[in-house]
Amino acid sequence: MHEDGFSQALSKRGVSRRDFLKFCTTMAATLALPASFIPKIAEALEKKKKPVAVWLEFSGCTGDTESILRATKPTIAEIVLDVISLEYHETIMAPAGKAAEKSKKDVVKDLKGKYIAIVEGAIPMKDGGMYCTIDGHSALEIAREVCGNALATLAVGSCASWGGVASAAPNPTGCVGVKEAVPKATVVNLPGCPVNAENITATIVHFLTFGTLPALDSHLRPLFGYGKRIHDNCERRMHFDAGQFVRKWGDEGHRLGWCLYDLGCKGPEAYYNCPTVKYNEGTSWPVQAGHPCFACAANNNWDVMGPIYSRLPYVVGAGYQLMADKIGLGLVAAAGAGIVTHAIVKEIKTRGIKQTNETEEQKAERRIDNAEDRD
Ligand code: SF4
């Protein structure tokens, strides 16, 4: 990329100067930077040499590639393709076979320590890594070579970050994330199922603007994207606080946009910028669409967060489940004593009086419904 060619390159893709500045504004917001950083971001994107990237696809569903390609005009994908020089991406690249493999090898040989590796999908470790092979080499061998020699590796999506659904018990192929497979690699985890494309772009933009990777948490996730709890930014939170819970799919509460906690929402235990950045360029996110969050960005969510549609597990000793079920409200404790106590008190206040008017037969029916839902 020539330093003075950025605007022309964007223009050729139908992205106007105005769209570009809007993109820089979105990036500043995603990175939780004040508006004063917008010119600095724009300058970095216009003037800095774009980094070469190699995108590897291992044991996954290609959902992360879909995430970055599924966008409306002007696409983040279009802009990001001008921000990085994508030399290898099995799913979308034109070359195939030996020619494609040569592109990858050339990058590793000629740009050792200078390129960015982007990995999608988990890495099977069992039986020598034989469950995912490309051009006769296991994903493990390829990851060691490509990620081990990269400036940095972005593990995009939950599978590349910590193994994802492929690593759920009993994990028959021994899938792990990149950092576990290649401990010496410098890895930034961008979990999500799929990854949010804006978080990939923001990480690269941060690198171009400041010359460093963004600050990470203990799971190697950027704080800008994974530092805040979903529950605290959820548009249904007012209904949680008011004790208004969806009890069944399609019931009145569901139609009115009430809280999905009782249907198994893991938002109180999940950290991700899903509610603020959303997907498909800010169109929607699962909870907005009426589906409980299943904590896709949390390590081992399939094993530790319970079934998708089960309420968060009982907190031993808290005794709230007994209390909630006893009064027939269908609440359980798990998200922390403060939250649950608050919710139960609210529930009692807002629904308790109404329920005293039920006949014994109606009460019995409701208990059966609740029990069936829990099963
Ligand atoms: S429990 Fe889920 S739906 Fe309810 S407020 Fe929290 S994140 Fe939103």
Boltz pocket constraint, residues with backbone or C-beta under 6 A from the ligand:
constraints:
  - pocket:
      binder: B
      contacts: [[A, 230], [A, 231], [A, 232], [A, 234], [A, 235], [A, 236], [A, 237], [A, 238], [A, 240], [A, 258], [A, 259], [A, 260], [A, 261], [A, 265], [A, 266], [A, 267], [A, 268], [A, 287], [A, 293]]
      max_distance: 6.0
